Amino acid sequence: MGELPGRPEWIVDALNKGWRFCCGVDLSGTGRKGNVIFCGAVSASGSRVPVEVRCGKWSSPELARQLDAIDALYGPEIILVENNGYQRAFQDWAAADGERHAWWGRVKGFVTGRNKANATLGLPGLEVEFENGVWRVPRREFADHGGFCDRGPDGGPCGWCRWVEEMESYPHVGSDDTVMACWFFREACRLLSGSNVNFRRARMREGEREMGSF
Ligand SMILES: [Zn+2]
């Protein structure tokens, strides 16, 4: 299972352990920085595990190539994209070359609006999940990038550093493209596992730890 040429061993192992990959994609609009692909998994125990944050000012063909590469690595089951005119156009465009872009049928639209502020399902719910240890962020990957990371494709911060920066400053300064992509990823996780079972599990784990059974 999961064995594709060029797929790193850790991903094959993760798939064999029951990890399920999915992505949130923030599509660029006019006057915005670019696209963000936030890729991660729901682990077998229900944690959300981000694995890659890719940012770039890509055209549609370039974005499609990025998703080809993501698909070859992780085989995401759901690619969640904000439901707007561009999403439909992009999906139709990818479907026209469905042989090359096998992921097109896994693109799903997500309607944003007032749900963004919802205490459980929106961005505040993300914060609760972080506090409750539902997320396992691979900080080692970017811990040594420093306060002014320049490892991104354009000499700016890499996707990880941009995400941390935007999460910490949300909603006060700058852009929130990675925050949105992260939220779409989280919604894709919920679609994969059904409701917010993961959150309840995390709380149970916390309780067990307190009772000393960990
Ligand atoms: Zn960085």
Residues whose N, C-alpha, C, O or C-beta is under 5 A from the ligand:
A	BS01	ZN	F142 H145 C149 R151 P157 C158 C161
